[in-house]
Structures are given as structure tokens and as C-alpha cells.
Amino acid sequence: MSTASEPTAEEIREWVVQFTSTATTLGYIQMASYTTYSCEVLNVIGNVFGIIQIYSAVASVLLCLYALLGAKKKWLWAIFVPYFCSFTVNIVGITFHFTSGGAARSPYLPEIFRCTFSYGHPKAFMMSAYNILIRDSLTALFGVLTFYKRYRDQDNSLIRVIRRDGAVLYITACLMGVLVAIFYTPGFPIGDQWLLLSTLRSIAYPILANQLILNMHRTATRNDLKADTQIDRNREL
């Protein structure tokens, strides 16, 4: 008599979703030829690229906030020391996750779907989740501080400051990061079961960061042109 327990509805749903998405992307033949080692390598590569993508976008937003705050040394330390601490903690959490789990044959579709993974240690997930929450909360705090200082220190209207500095872009990015981090916080009653929020963040956050950089470049170019025009006028006088 088999001692294996019957799969729960949640486990079956996860296997079906994973199998369908992988089969659609890779095809039956390629998927069936995977080994568990190949699965682990692909998982590591995917997570590495995911970390690079998110942390590069966050760094771009923070660099823009640093520039808007006047590029002073005190802001450099205040902004980027927590950023690099968060990056270090994230690497430790990911390493802990990989070493505590691993690729395994599917108990339901062993000859078809081989890229399945045993769950890592819960502490690894908790470490990463709280680390991301703190990182995105601090980024949002610096975003609000930047908006406040830029508006307070200048005589322009609120709408003009928002349009010139790209405030909508960095505030949207910050709020999106905090929202996703809250949904992934352990114990939060509502979860992102279908990965909709994390997928939206992975797509939208880099786009917002890129648009923020382009906006700052356009603003700097206009200011340079105005300065050159003023210099030419002074020379004529």
C-alpha cells in the first residue's frame, strides 16, 4: 500500500499552472529533456537576472533622487548605504534559499515536467520579503522627501515642479514597489497568487526608471540651452 499522501487542491493547481506555462514557452520535447541539474542552473540564472533587473531600476531611481536633492554628500550616504545593505541581504537570502531547496522530479508528471523545486527554508523567504519591504519603503520615503524639498526650495507652482522633475514617475515607481512588497510580506492576508503584481512591477518599474532618466536629461538640456543663451546675451551687451 502506498504511503504517499494525496495532493491538495493548491498543489495540483500549482503543478498545472507551472506545467502549462512551461509547455507553452518551451514545448514538450525540450522540456522533457531537462535534467534536475539543468533546472537548478536555469533557476539560478533566472533569479540572478531578476535581481539585476530590479536592483538596477531601483538604483536608477535613487540616482535621480540623489541628483534632485542637489547631489550632496550627506544624501549620497543616506541613500546608497541602505541600498547596498539591502543588496547584500538579498544575496544572502537567495543563497540560503538555494542551499535549503533544490530541483526535484514532479510526483505527478515525472516523465513530462522535470523543472519542479522543493520549497526552501521559510527563513530565507522571510529574510528576502522583509528586506524588500524595508528597501522599497526607504525608497518611497526618499521620493516623498525629494518632492517636498524640491517644491519648498523653489518658487514655481506645484504642477510645474511635478512636470519638470518627473515627480509622477518616481512617486509611481516608489508606490508600486511598496505595494508589491506589502503583498509579499509574510502574514499579509491577501497574496499575489497569480504573480500579477510582481509581473507588473518587473515590467513597469524599469520603464518608469528609464523615463525618469530621460526626463532629467531633457530638463538638463533645456537648462543648458537657457544658460548658453544668457551668456551670449551678456557678451553682446
N, C-alpha and C positions, 0 to 999 in steps of 0.2 A: 504493500500500500504506500502511495506517495505521501510524504510528509510536507510537501510544499504547500504553502497557504494560497488560497485563491486570490488573484489580483483584485485590488479595489477598483472602483469606477474611476477614481482620479488617476491611478496608474495606467489603466487602459487608455484613458483619454490622452495622457502624455505620450504614450507609445504611438498612438495613431497619429497625433499631430506631428511628432518628430519624424515618423516614417513617411508620411505624406509629403512634408516639406522637403526632406532629403531626396525622396524618389523623384519629385518634380524637378529638383535642381540638378541632380547628378545622373539620374537614370538607374535602372535596375542593375545593369551589368557592372558599371563602375562601383556602385555601392556594395554589391555582393562580393567584390574582390578585395574589400578593405580588410586589413588585419586590425587587431586591437591596438597594436603599436602605432599603426598609421592613424588611427582615430585619436590617440593621445597627442601625436605630433600636430595634427590638424587643429586640435583643440587648443594647444599651446599657441600656435601661430595665430589663430583667430583671436584669442584673448590678448596677445601682445599687440596686434594691430588695433584692437578695440581700445586698449589703454592709450596707445599713441594718439589715436583719433581724438578721444575725449580730452586728454590732458593737453594736447596741442591747442585745441579750441579754447579750453579754459585759460591757458597761458596767453593766447592772443587777446582774449577779453581783458585779462588782468594787465597786460602791457598797455592796452588802450586806456584803461582806467588810470594806470600809473602816469601816462602822458597827460591825461586830462587834469590830474591832480598837481601838475606842474613839474613832474619828474624830479621830485626832491628825494634826497637820500633816505629820509625817515619813512617815506611811503614805499621805497624800494624794499626795505627790511620788513615793514609791516605787511606788505602784500605777498612777497615771494618766500619768506621763511615758512609761513604756514603752507604755502603751495608745495614746496619741496618736502616738507614733513609729511604732507598728505600723500605725495607720490611714493615716498619711502614706505609708508604704512600700507599702501595699496599693493606694492610689490611683495611685501611680507605676507599679506593676506592671500594673494593669488598663489604664492609659493606654498603656503600652508594648505590651501585648497587642493592643489595638485598632488601634494605628497600624501594627503589623507584620503584621496579618492583615486579613481582611475577608470580606464575603459574596460568594458565587460561585454560579454555576449548577451544579447537580449534573451530573456527566458521565454518570451512569447514568439519571437520571429528569429531564432538563432541563425538560420541559414540565409536570411534576407537582410535583416537590419543589424549590422555589427557595431555601428557607432553609437553605443549607449554607454553611460557613465554612472558609476556608483556615486552616491552623494558624499561630498567631502564633509569634513568636521564642521558642525554648526558654528563653532567659534570663528572659523575662517569667514563664513558669510556675515556673521555679526560684526566682525572687525571691519570688513570692507564696507558694509552698509552704513555703520556709524561714521566711518571715515569720510565717505562720500557726502553724508548729510552735513558734517562739520565743514567740509571743503566748500560745498555749494552755498551753505548758509553764510560763511565768511565772504565768499564772492559776492553774494547778494548784498551783504552789509556794506562792502566797499562800493558797490554800484549805487546804493542809496546815498552814501556819503559823498560820492563824486557828484551826483546830480545836485545834492544840496549845496555843496561848496561852489560848483560852477554857477548856479543860479544866484547865490548870495553874494559872490565876489564880483558880479558883473551887473551892469545897468540895463541889460537887454531884457526883453519880455520873456516870459516862460516859454511860449511857443517857439520863439527864435532860438533860445538855448537848446530846446529839445531837438529842433531840426538841425542846428549846426553841429551839435556834439553827438548826434545819433543816439540820444538817450533812449528812444523807443527800442533800439536794437539791443543795447546792453542790459536794459532792465528786463526785456522779454527773455533774453538768454538766462539771466540770473534767476528769474521767477520759474522758468521752465526747469532749470537744474534743481532748485529747491523742491518743486512739486514732485518730480520723479524720485528724488532722494527720500522724501517723506513716504511715498507709496512703498518704497523698498525697505523702510525701517522695520526691524523685527517687532512684531506685536501690533503693527498698524492693522486695523480691522479690514481695510479694503486693499486688495492686492492687484497687481498688474498681471493677471493670469495669462493674457494673450500677448504680452510684451508690446502692447500698443504704445504706451508712454515711452518706454526705453527706446523703441524703434524711432518714434517721432523725435526724441531728443538726439539720437545718433545722427539723424538726417538734418534737423533744423539748427542745432547748436553750431556746428561748423559753418553753416551758411550765414547765420547771424554774425558770427565772429569775423568771417570774411567781409561781409558787407560793412561791418563797423570799421575795419581797417581801411577799406576803400573810401568810406565817408570821411575818415580823418585825413586821408591823402588828398581828397578833393578840397577839404577845408583848408589844409595847409597850403595847397597850390593857390587857392584864391587869396589867402593872406599874403603869400609871397608876391603875387602879382600886384596887390594893392601897395605893398611896401616898395616894390620897384617903381611903380607909378609915382608914388610920393617922392622918392629920391630923384627921379627925373624932373619933377616939377621944381624941387628945391634947387637943382642945378640950373634950370632955366632962369630962376629968379636971381 
